[in-house]
Amino acid sequence: MDYSLTRYEQEVVINFNAAEDLADVYTSNPSWINKMDKLVEQNPEQFRMIEVGKLGGKIISKRYLFPKRFVSIRSKDRNMTEEQKQKAAERLRQNRF
């Protein structure tokens, strides 16, 4: 995909309310579009792409719907030491097979 938006214009807007079970995500950020497209592909029962925004024939944004229970906010950064990173990487390698 070729995006012609500036980094400032590449936004992500997550919208939901207390009365409904679905969250609506609008994004013009290429990383988020790729992430959300993968979720739609891997789990179409839960994630749907509902709108494509184009400018001059180029896709510049998309909108998605999914259950709002998947929206999460983290309050802590994980600052890991090199040793912790190596141990985590080793656990990941062991669990892949």
C-alpha positions in Angstrom: 0.0 0.0 0.0 1.2 3.5 -0.8 0.2 6.0 1.8 0.4 9.7 1.0 -0.4 11.0 4.4 2.1 12.7 6.7 2.9 11.0 10.0 0.9 13.6 11.8 -2.2 12.7 9.7 -1.8 8.9 10.3 -4.1 8.7 13.2 -5.9 6.0 15.2 -9.3 6.6 16.7 -11.0 4.0 19.0 -14.6 4.7 19.8 -17.1 2.7 21.9 -19.9 3.4 24.4 -21.4 1.8 27.5 -24.6 0.7 25.7 -23.0 -1.4 22.9 -20.7 -4.4 22.8 -18.7 -3.3 19.8 -15.7 -0.9 19.4 -15.1 1.0 16.2 -11.6 1.7 15.1 -10.7 4.3 12.4 -7.1 4.4 11.3 -5.0 6.0 8.7 -1.8 4.6 10.3 -0.2 1.9 8.0 1.1 -0.2 11.0 -2.4 -0.3 12.5 -4.0 -1.1 9.2 -1.7 -4.0 8.7 -2.3 -5.2 12.3 -6.0 -4.9 12.0 -6.1 -6.6 8.6 -4.2 -9.6 10.1 -6.8 -9.8 12.9 -9.6 -9.7 10.4 -7.9 -12.5 8.4 -7.1 -14.6 11.5 -10.4 -14.1 13.3 -13.2 -13.0 10.9 -15.9 -14.0 13.5 -14.7 -11.3 15.8 -13.0 -8.6 13.6 -14.6 -7.0 10.6 -13.3 -4.3 8.2 -16.3 -2.1 7.4 -15.0 0.9 5.4 -12.0 1.8 3.2 -11.0 5.4 2.7 -9.3 6.3 -0.6 -7.6 9.4 -1.9 -6.7 9.5 -5.6 -7.3 5.8 -5.8 -4.9 5.0 -3.0 -6.1 3.4 0.3 -5.4 5.9 3.1 -7.7 4.6 5.9 -9.9 1.8 7.1 -12.5 1.3 9.7 -13.0 -1.9 11.8 -15.5 -3.3 14.2 -14.7 -5.8 17.0 -15.9 -6.6 20.5 -14.9 -3.8 22.9 -13.7 -6.3 25.5 -10.6 -6.6 23.4 -9.7 -2.9 24.1 -7.1 -2.7 26.7 -4.9 0.0 28.3 -1.6 -0.8 29.9 -0.3 1.2 32.8 3.2 -0.1 33.1 6.1 -0.2 30.7 8.1 -3.4 30.8 11.7 -2.4 31.2 13.6 -5.7 31.0 17.3 -6.2 31.6 19.3 -8.0 28.9 19.3 -11.1 31.0 15.5 -11.0 31.2 15.2 -10.5 27.5 17.4 -13.5 26.8 15.4 -15.7 29.1 12.2 -14.6 27.6 13.5 -15.2 24.1 14.6 -18.7 25.1 11.2 -19.5 26.6 9.6 -18.3 23.3 11.9 -20.5 21.3 11.1 -23.5 23.5 7.3 -23.0 23.3 7.2 -22.6 19.5 7.8 -26.3 19.0 
